Amino acid sequence: MLTFVLGAAGDESMKSARIGAFAVVLAVAAGVGPTAITPNAAQNAEKTSSRVGGSLSRHYDEGEELTYHMTGSNQTWHYKIDANGVVKRGADGKFYEEYAWSGMISDGAAHSLPEASQKFCQKLSLEPDDSLSVPDFSHVDPKIIGPITDLLTIYSDLWLANKMGIFSKAGDHFYFKSGTPNSWAD
């Protein structure tokens, strides 16, 4: 079980967070994807309901700082780690979030990440015209590959929901029917 909490740096209240007008608390079972998305206050839902993606759309402000604090367990291994991000604008004018990983606690003890892992930056975006990709893991500590891919999964699910424009208010549901196996290994 993995728990994610997203907040805007510097904000005392998540009610005033400008992070796509939603606060996210996601519980993720290994390999399943997000199982709960909690929209923020009704005032924030109103701000985004007219945008593509409704209440899950992301409003970017260049320079905005974001933080994910992850707490996870993988069988007998338990960990905590932070992803600290900043909103940037690419040369093409599209916004993206760039995250660095730090503060890892592995089985109750501080785990110092190697320099290459400290320098690793994960690029994510909920821009509807952008696409997400799996980063190069060849230079990162294997212990952070799980958190990196979990965060990518959350963004992929939100990106798809925004792109399809299927959620317009809190409590909306959607089942993605697929006629093919969900795993390339099946």
FIKOLZA-1660 file (N, C-alpha, C; in steps of 0.1 Angstrom, whole numbers, plus 5000, padded with zeros to 4 digits):
% residues 186
   i   px   py   pz ch aa at
   1 5008 4988 5000  A  M  N
   1 5000 5000 5000  A  M CA
   1 5009 5012 5000  A  M  C
   2 5005 5022 4992  A  L  N
   2 5013 5034 4990  A  L CA
   2 5004 5046 4992  A  L  C
   3 5008 5056 5000  A  T  N
   3 5000 5068 5002  A  T CA
   3 5008 5080 4997  A  T  C
   4 5001 5089 4990  A  F  N
   4 5007 5101 4985  A  F CA
   4 4999 5113 4990  A  F  C
   5 5006 5123 4994  A  V  N
   5 4999 5136 4997  A  V CA
   5 5007 5147 4989  A  V  C
   6 4999 5155 4982  A  L  N
   6 5004 5165 4974  A  L CA
   6 5001 5178 4980  A  L  C
   7 5010 5188 4981  A  G  N
   7 5007 5201 4986  A  G CA
   7 5016 5211 4979  A  G  C
   8 5011 5223 4980  A  A  N
   8 5019 5234 4974  A  A CA
   8 5028 5240 4985  A  A  C
   9 5041 5242 4981  A  A  N
   9 5050 5247 4991  A  A CA
   9 5047 5261 4994  A  A  C
  10 5048 5265 5007  A  G  N
  10 5045 5278 5012  A  G CA
  10 5031 5281 5015  A  G  C
  11 5022 5272 5012  A  D  N
  11 5008 5274 5015  A  D CA
  11 5005 5268 5029  A  D  C
  12 4998 5276 5038  A  E  N
  12 4995 5271 5051  A  E CA
  12 4983 5262 5050  A  E  C
  13 4975 5264 5040  A  S  N
  13 4962 5256 5039  A  S CA
  13 4961 5250 5025  A  S  C
  14 4958 5237 5025  A  M  N
  14 4956 5231 5012  A  M CA
  14 4944 5237 5004  A  M  C
  15 4935 5244 5012  A  K  N
  15 4924 5250 5005  A  K CA
  15 4928 5260 4995  A  K  C
  16 4939 5267 4998  A  S  N
  16 4944 5278 4989  A  S CA
  16 4954 5273 4979  A  S  C
  17 4956 5260 4979  A  A  N
  17 4966 5255 4969  A  A CA
  17 4962 5257 4955  A  A  C
  18 4971 5261 4947  A  R  N
  18 4969 5264 4933  A  R CA
  18 4973 5252 4924  A  R  C
  19 4973 5241 4929  A  I  N
  19 4978 5229 4922  A  I CA
  19 4968 5222 4914  A  I  C
  20 4963 5228 4904  A  G  N
  20 4953 5222 4896  A  G CA
  20 4939 5222 4903  A  G  C
  21 4938 5230 4913  A  A  N
  21 4925 5232 4920  A  A CA
  21 4920 5219 4926  A  A  C
  22 4929 5211 4930  A  F  N
  22 4926 5199 4937  A  F CA
  22 4937 5194 4947  A  F  C
  23 4933 5189 4958  A  A  N
  23 4942 5183 4967  A  A CA
  23 4941 5168 4964  A  A  C
  24 4952 5161 4964  A  V  N
  24 4952 5147 4961  A  V CA
  24 4957 5139 4972  A  V  C
  25 4949 5129 4976  A  V  N
  25 4954 5119 4985  A  V CA
  25 4951 5106 4977  A  V  C
  26 4961 5099 4973  A  L  N
  26 4960 5087 4965  A  L CA
  26 4965 5075 4973  A  L  C
  27 4957 5065 4973  A  A  N
  27 4961 5052 4978  A  A CA
  27 4964 5043 4966  A  A  C
  28 4975 5038 4965  A  V  N
  28 4979 5030 4954  A  V CA
  28 4983 5016 4958  A  V  C
  29 4976 5006 4954  A  A  N
  29 4980 4992 4956  A  A CA
  29 4990 4988 4945  A  A  C
  30 5000 4981 4948  A  A  N
  30 5010 4978 4939  A  A CA
  30 5005 4973 4925  A  A  C
  31 5008 4981 4915  A  G  N
  31 5005 4977 4901  A  G CA
  31 4990 4980 4898  A  G  C
  32 4982 4986 4906  A  V  N
  32 4968 4988 4903  A  V CA
  32 4966 5002 4899  A  V  C
  33 4973 5012 4904  A  G  N
  33 4970 5026 4900  A  G CA
  33 4962 5033 4911  A  G  C
  34 4959 5045 4909  A  P  N
  34 4951 5053 4919  A  P CA
  34 4938 5047 4922  A  P  C
  35 4935 5046 4935  A  T  N
  35 4922 5041 4939  A  T CA
  35 4913 5052 4945  A  T  C
  36 4919 5063 4949  A  A  N
  36 4911 5074 4955  A  A CA
  36 4916 5087 4951  A  A  C
  37 4908 5096 4946  A  I  N
  37 4912 5110 4943  A  I CA
  37 4902 5119 4950  A  I  C
  38 4907 5127 4959  A  T  N
  38 4898 5136 4967  A  T CA
  38 4899 5150 4962  A  T  C
  39 4888 5155 4956  A  P  N
  39 4889 5169 4951  A  P CA
  39 4889 5179 4963  A  P  C
  40 4895 5190 4961  A  N  N
  40 4896 5201 4972  A  N CA
  40 4882 5207 4973  A  N  C
  41 4882 5219 4980  A  A  N
  41 4870 5226 4983  A  A CA
  41 4862 5229 4970  A  A  C
  42 4849 5231 4972  A  A  N
  42 4840 5233 4961  A  A CA
  42 4844 5246 4953  A  A  C
  43 4850 5256 4960  A  Q  N
  43 4854 5268 4953  A  Q CA
  43 4864 5264 4942  A  Q  C
  44 4873 5255 4945  A  N  N
  44 4884 5251 4935  A  N CA
  44 4878 5243 4924  A  N  C
  45 4868 5235 4927  A  A  N
  45 4861 5227 4916  A  A CA
  45 4854 5237 4906  A  A  C
  46 4849 5248 4911  A  E  N
  46 4842 5257 4903  A  E CA
  46 4852 5264 4894  A  E  C
  47 4864 5267 4898  A  K  N
  47 4874 5274 4890  A  K CA
  47 4878 5266 4878  A  K  C
  48 4878 5252 4879  A  T  N
  48 4883 5244 4868  A  T CA
  48 4872 5237 4860  A  T  C
  49 4860 5237 4865  A  S  N
  49 4849 5229 4858  A  S CA
  49 4848 5233 4844  A  S  C
  50 4851 5245 4839  A  S  N
  50 4849 5248 4825  A  S CA
  50 4861 5244 4817  A  S  C
  51 4872 5241 4824  A  R  N
  51 4885 5237 4816  A  R CA
  51 4884 5223 4812  A  R  C
  52 4892 5219 4802  A  V  N
  52 4892 5205 4798  A  V CA
  52 4897 5197 4809  A  V  C
  53 4891 5186 4812  A  G  N
  53 4895 5178 4824  A  G CA
  53 4887 5181 4836  A  G  C
  54 4879 5192 4836  A  G  N
  54 4871 5195 4848  A  G CA
  54 4879 5197 4860  A  G  C
  55 4874 5192 4871  A  S  N
  55 4881 5194 4884  A  S CA
  55 4894 5188 4886  A  S  C
  56 4899 5180 4876  A  L  N
  56 4912 5174 4877  A  L CA
  56 4922 5181 4869  A  L  C
  57 4918 5191 4861  A  S  N
  57 4928 5198 4853  A  S CA
  57 4938 5206 4861  A  S  C
  58 4949 5208 4855  A  R  N
  58 4961 5214 4863  A  R CA
  58 4963 5228 4858  A  R  C
  59 4963 5238 4867  A  H  N
  59 4967 5252 4863  A  H CA
  59 4981 5254 4868  A  H  C
  60 4990 5257 4858  A  Y  N
  60 5004 5258 4861  A  Y CA
  60 5008 5273 4863  A  Y  C
  61 5016 5275 4873  A  D  N
  61 5022 5288 4875  A  D CA
  61 5037 5286 4876  A  D  C
  62 5044 5292 4866  A  E  N
  62 5059 5290 4865  A  E CA
  62 5065 5294 4878  A  E  C
  63 5074 5285 4883  A  G  N
  63 5081 5287 4895  A  G CA
  63 5074 5282 4908  A  G  C
  64 5062 5277 4906  A  E  N
  64 5055 5271 4917  A  E CA
  64 5062 5259 4922  A  E  C
  65 5063 5257 4935  A  E  N
  65 5070 5246 4941  A  E CA
  65 5059 5236 4947  A  E  C
  66 5061 5223 4944  A  L  N
  66 5052 5213 4948  A  L CA
  66 5060 5202 4955  A  L  C
  67 5053 5195 4964  A  T  N
  67 5060 5184 4972  A  T CA
  67 5051 5172 4973  A  T  C
  68 5056 5161 4970  A  Y  N
  68 5049 5148 4973  A  Y CA
  68 5057 5142 4985  A  Y  C
  69 5050 5137 4995  A  H  N
  69 5056 5129 5005  A  H CA
  69 5050 5115 5004  A  H  C
  70 5058 5105 5001  A  M  N
  70 5053 5091 4998  A  M CA
  70 5057 5083 5010  A  M  C
  71 5047 5074 5014  A  T  N
  71 5049 5064 5024  A  T CA
  71 5045 5051 5018  A  T  C
  72 5054 5041 5017  A  G  N
  72 5050 5029 5010  A  G CA
  72 5055 5017 5017  A  G  C
  73 5049 5006 5013  A  S  N
  73 5054 4993 5017  A  S CA
  73 5053 4983 5006  A  S  C
  74 5064 4975 5004  A  N  N
  74 5064 4965 4994  A  N CA
  74 5068 4952 5000  A  N  C
  75 5058 4944 5003  A  Q  N
  75 5060 4932 5011  A  Q CA
  75 5065 4935 5025  A  Q  C
  76 5078 4932 5028  A  T  N
  76 5083 4935 5041  A  T CA
  76 5091 4948 5042  A  T  C
  77 5093 4954 5030  A  W  N
  77 5101 4967 5030  A  W CA
  77 5092 4979 5032  A  W  C
  78 5095 4988 5041  A  H  N
  78 5087 5000 5043  A  H CA
  78 5096 5012 5040  A  H  C
  79 5091 5022 5034  A  Y  N
  79 5099 5034 5031  A  Y CA
  79 5091 5047 5031  A  Y  C
  80 5098 5058 5032  A  K  N
  80 5092 5071 5030  A  K CA
  80 5102 5079 5022  A  K  C
  81 5097 5088 5013  A  I  N
  81 5106 5096 5004  A  I CA
  81 5098 5108 5000  A  I  C
  82 5105 5119 4997  A  D  N
  82 5099 5131 4992  A  D CA
  82 5103 5134 4978  A  D  C
  83 5094 5139 4970  A  A  N
  83 5096 5144 4957  A  A CA
  83 5093 5158 4957  A  A  C
  84 5104 5167 4955  A  N  N
  84 5102 5181 4955  A  N CA
  84 5103 5186 4941  A  N  C
  85 5093 5193 4937  A  G  N
  85 5092 5198 4923  A  G CA
  85 5090 5213 4922  A  G  C
  86 5093 5217 4909  A  V  N
  86 5091 5231 4906  A  V CA
  86 5085 5231 4892  A  V  C
  87 5075 5240 4889  A  V  N
  87 5069 5242 4876  A  V CA
  87 5078 5250 4867  A  V  C
  88 5081 5245 4855  A  K  N
  88 5089 5252 4846  A  K CA
  88 5082 5253 4832  A  K  C
  89 5087 5261 4824  A  R  N
  89 5081 5263 4810  A  R CA
  89 5092 5259 4800  A  R  C
  90 5089 5250 4791  A  G  N
  90 5099 5246 4781  A  G CA
  90 5100 5256 4770  A  G  C
  91 5110 5254 4761  A  A  N
  91 5112 5263 4750  A  A CA
  91 5100 5263 4741  A  A  C
  92 5092 5253 4741  A  D  N
  92 5080 5252 4733  A  D CA
  92 5068 5259 4739  A  D  C
  93 5070 5265 4751  A  G  N
  93 5059 5272 4758  A  G CA
  93 5051 5263 4767  A  G  C
  94 5053 5250 4767  A  K  N
  94 5045 5241 4775  A  K CA
  94 5050 5240 4789  A  K  C
  95 5041 5239 4799  A  F  N
  95 5045 5238 4813  A  F CA
  95 5048 5223 4816  A  F  C
  96 5057 5221 4826  A  Y  N
  96 5060 5208 4831  A  Y CA
  96 5065 5209 4845  A  Y  C
  97 5064 5198 4852  A  E  N
  97 5069 5198 4866  A  E CA
  97 5082 5190 4866  A  E  C
  98 5092 5194 4874  A  E  N
  98 5105 5187 4875  A  E CA
  98 5107 5184 4889  A  E  C
  99 5108 5171 4892  A  Y  N
  99 5109 5166 4906  A  Y CA
  99 5123 5160 4909  A  Y  C
 100 5128 5163 4920  A  A  N
 100 5140 5157 4926  A  A CA
 100 5136 5149 4938  A  A  C
 101 5143 5138 4941  A  W  N
 101 5140 5129 4951  A  W CA
 101 5149 5131 4963  A  W  C
 102 5144 5130 4975  A  S  N
 102 5152 5132 4987  A  S CA
 102 5146 5127 5000  A  S  C
 103 5153 5127 5011  A  G  N
 103 5148 5123 5024  A  G CA
 103 5143 5109 5025  A  G  C
 104 5150 5100 5019  A  M  N
 104 5145 5086 5020  A  M CA
 104 5147 5080 5033  A  M  C
 105 5137 5073 5038  A  I  N
 105 5138 5065 5050  A  I CA
 105 5135 5051 5046  A  I  C
 106 5144 5042 5048  A  S  N
 106 5142 5028 5044  A  S CA
 106 5142 5019 5056  A  S  C
 107 5131 5012 5058  A  D  N
 107 5129 5004 5070  A  D CA
 107 5133 5011 5083  A  D  C
 108 5129 5023 5084  A  G  N
 108 5131 5031 5096  A  G CA
 108 5144 5038 5098  A  G  C
 109 5153 5036 5088  A  A  N
 109 5166 5042 5089  A  A CA
 109 5168 5052 5077  A  A  C
 110 5175 5063 5079  A  A  N
 110 5178 5072 5068  A  A CA
 110 5187 5065 5058  A  A  C
 111 5183 5067 5045  A  H  N
 111 5190 5061 5034  A  H CA
 111 5196 5072 5026  A  H  C
 112 5209 5073 5025  A  S  N
 112 5215 5084 5017  A  S CA
 112 5215 5080 5003  A  S  C
 113 5209 5088 4994  A  L  N
 113 5209 5085 4980  A  L CA
 113 5222 5089 4974  A  L  C
 114 5227 5080 4965  A  P  N
 114 5239 5083 4957  A  P CA
 114 5238 5097 4950  A  P  C
 115 5249 5103 4946  A  E  N
 115 5249 5116 4940  A  E CA
 115 5241 5115 4927  A  E  C
 116 5242 5105 4919  A  A  N
 116 5235 5104 4906  A  A CA
 116 5220 5104 4909  A  A  C
 117 5215 5098 4920  A  S  N
 117 5201 5098 4923  A  S CA
 117 5197 5111 4928  A  S  C
 118 5205 5118 4935  A  Q  N
 118 5202 5132 4940  A  Q CA
 118 5201 5142 4928  A  Q  C
 119 5209 5139 4918  A  K  N
 119 5208 5148 4906  A  K CA
 119 5197 5145 4896  A  K  C
 120 5191 5133 4898  A  F  N
 120 5181 5128 4888  A  F CA
 120 5169 5137 4890  A  F  C
 121 5163 5141 4879  A  C  N
 121 5151 5150 4879  A  C CA
 121 5140 5143 4870  A  C  C
 122 5129 5141 4876  A  Q  N
 122 5118 5135 4869  A  Q CA
 122 5109 5145 4863  A  Q  C
 123 5107 5145 4850  A  K  N
 123 5098 5155 4843  A  K CA
 123 5084 5149 4841  A  K  C
 124 5074 5156 4846  A  L  N
 124 5060 5152 4845  A  L CA
 124 5052 5164 4840  A  L  C
 125 5041 5161 4834  A  S  N
 125 5032 5172 4830  A  S CA
 125 5018 5167 4828  A  S  C
 126 5008 5175 4831  A  L  N
 126 4994 5172 4829  A  L CA
 126 4989 5180 4817  A  L  C
 127 4998 5187 4810  A  E  N
 127 4993 5194 4798  A  E CA
 127 4987 5184 4788  A  E  C
 128 4975 5187 4783  A  P  N
 128 4969 5177 4774  A  P CA
 128 4976 5174 4761  A  P  C
 129 4984 5184 4756  A  D  N
 129 4992 5182 4744  A  D CA
 129 5005 5175 4746  A  D  C
 130 5009 5173 4758  A  D  N
 130 5022 5167 4762  A  D CA
 130 5020 5152 4764  A  D  C
 131 5030 5144 4764  A  S  N
 131 5029 5130 4767  A  S CA
 131 5040 5126 4777  A  S  C
 132 5037 5116 4785  A  L  N
 132 5046 5112 4795  A  L CA
 132 5055 5100 4790  A  L  C
 133 5066 5098 4796  A  S  N
 133 5075 5087 4792  A  S CA
 133 5082 5082 4804  A  S  C
 134 5087 5070 4803  A  V  N
 134 5095 5064 4814  A  V CA
 134 5109 5069 4814  A  V  C
 135 5114 5074 4825  A  P  N
 135 5127 5080 4825  A  P CA
 135 5138 5069 4824  A  P  C
 136 5150 5074 4822  A  D  N
 136 5162 5065 4822  A  D CA
 136 5166 5062 4837  A  D  C
 137 5165 5049 4840  A  F  N
 137 5168 5045 4854  A  F CA
 137 5182 5040 4856  A  F  C
 138 5190 5040 4845  A  S  N
 138 5203 5034 4846  A  S CA
 138 5213 5041 4856  A  S  C
 139 5210 5053 4861  A  H  N
 139 5219 5059 4870  A  H CA
 139 5212 5062 4884  A  H  C
 140 5201 5056 4887  A  V  N
 140 5194 5059 4900  A  V CA
 140 5195 5047 4909  A  V  C
 141 5194 5050 4922  A  D  N
 141 5194 5040 4932  A  D CA
 141 5182 5031 4929  A  D  C
 142 5183 5018 4929  A  P  N
 142 5172 5009 4926  A  P CA
 142 5160 5011 4936  A  P  C
 143 5163 5016 4948  A  K  N
 143 5153 5018 4958  A  K CA
 143 5143 5029 4954  A  K  C
 144 5147 5038 4946  A  I  N
 144 5137 5049 4942  A  I CA
 144 5130 5046 4929  A  I  C
 145 5133 5035 4922  A  I  N
 145 5126 5032 4910  A  I CA
 145 5111 5030 4912  A  I  C
 146 5108 5023 4923  A  G  N
 146 5094 5021 4926  A  G CA
 146 5086 5034 4928  A  G  C
 147 5091 5043 4937  A  P  N
 147 5085 5056 4939  A  P CA
 147 5084 5065 4926  A  P  C
 148 5095 5064 4918  A  I  N
 148 5094 5072 4905  A  I CA
 148 5083 5067 4896  A  I  C
 149 5082 5053 4895  A  T  N
 149 5072 5048 4886  A  T CA
 149 5058 5049 4891  A  T  C
 150 5057 5049 4905  A  D  N
 150 5044 5051 4911  A  D CA
 150 5039 5065 4908  A  D  C
 151 5048 5075 4909  A  L  N
 151 5044 5089 4906  A  L CA
 151 5040 5090 4891  A  L  C
 152 5048 5084 4882  A  L  N
 152 5045 5084 4868  A  L CA
 152 5031 5078 4866  A  L  C
 153 5028 5067 4873  A  T  N
 153 5015 5061 4871  A  T CA
 153 5003 5070 4875  A  T  C
 154 5005 5077 4886  A  I  N
 154 4995 5087 4890  A  I CA
 154 4993 5098 4879  A  I  C
 155 5004 5103 4875  A  Y  N
 155 5003 5114 4864  A  Y CA
 155 4997 5108 4851  A  Y  C
 156 5001 5096 4848  A  S  N
 156 4995 5090 4836  A  S CA
 156 4980 5088 4837  A  S  C
 157 4975 5084 4848  A  D  N
 157 4961 5082 4850  A  D CA
 157 4954 5095 4850  A  D  C
 158 4959 5105 4857  A  L  N
 158 4953 5119 4857  A  L CA
 158 4954 5125 4843  A  L  C
 159 4965 5123 4836  A  W  N
 159 4966 5129 4822  A  W CA
 159 4955 5123 4813  A  W  C
 160 4953 5109 4814  A  L  N
 160 4943 5103 4806  A  L CA
 160 4929 5108 4809  A  L  C
 161 4926 5109 4822  A  A  N
 161 4913 5114 4827  A  A CA
 161 4911 5128 4821  A  A  C
 162 4921 5136 4822  A  N  N
 162 4920 5150 4817  A  N CA
 162 4918 5150 4802  A  N  C
 163 4926 5142 4795  A  K  N
 163 4925 5142 4781  A  K CA
 163 4912 5137 4776  A  K  C
 164 4906 5128 4783  A  M  N
 164 4893 5122 4779  A  M CA
 164 4881 5132 4783  A  M  C
 165 4884 5140 4793  A  G  N
 165 4874 5150 4798  A  G CA
 165 4862 5143 4804  A  G  C
 166 4864 5132 4811  A  I  N
 166 4853 5124 4816  A  I CA
 166 4848 5127 4830  A  I  C
 167 4856 5135 4837  A  F  N
 167 4852 5139 4851  A  F CA
 167 4849 5154 4851  A  F  C
 168 4837 5157 4856  A  S  N
 168 4833 5171 4856  A  S CA
 168 4830 5176 4871  A  S  C
 169 4827 5166 4879  A  K  N
 169 4824 5170 4893  A  K CA
 169 4828 5159 4903  A  K  C
 170 4830 5162 4915  A  A  N
 170 4833 5152 4925  A  A CA
 170 4824 5141 4925  A  A  C
 171 4829 5129 4926  A  G  N
 171 4821 5117 4927  A  G CA
 171 4818 5110 4913  A  G  C
 172 4823 5117 4902  A  D  N
 172 4821 5110 4889  A  D CA
 172 4829 5098 4889  A  D  C
 173 4824 5088 4881  A  H  N
 173 4831 5075 4880  A  H CA
 173 4833 5072 4865  A  H  C
 174 4843 5063 4862  A  F  N
 174 4845 5059 4849  A  F CA
 174 4851 5045 4849  A  F  C
 175 4847 5036 4840  A  Y  N
 175 4853 5023 4839  A  Y CA
 175 4859 5023 4825  A  Y  C
 176 4871 5021 4824  A  F  N
 176 4878 5020 4811  A  F CA
 176 4878 5005 4806  A  F  C
 177 4869 5002 4797  A  K  N
 177 4867 4988 4792  A  K CA
 177 4878 4985 4782  A  K  C
 178 4884 4975 4783  A  S  N
 178 4895 4971 4774  A  S CA
 178 4893 4957 4770  A  S  C
 179 4894 4954 4757  A  G  N
 179 4892 4941 4752  A  G CA
 179 4905 4933 4751  A  G  C
 180 4916 4939 4755  A  T  N
 180 4928 4932 4755  A  T CA
 180 4934 4930 4769  A  T  C
 181 4943 4921 4770  A  P  N
 181 4950 4919 4784  A  P CA
 181 4956 4932 4788  A  P  C
 182 4956 4934 4801  A  N  N
 182 4962 4946 4807  A  N CA
 182 4977 4945 4808  A  N  C
 183 4983 4934 4806  A  S  N
 183 4998 4932 4808  A  S CA
 183 5003 4927 4794  A  S  C
 184 5015 4932 4791  A  W  N
 184 5022 4927 4779  A  W CA
 184 5026 4913 4781  A  W  C
 185 5027 4908 4793  A  A  N
 185 5032 4895 4796  A  A CA
 185 5021 4884 4795  A  A  C
 186 5008 4889 4794  A  D  N
 186 4997 4879 4793  A  D CA
 186 4996 4873 4779  A  D  C
% end
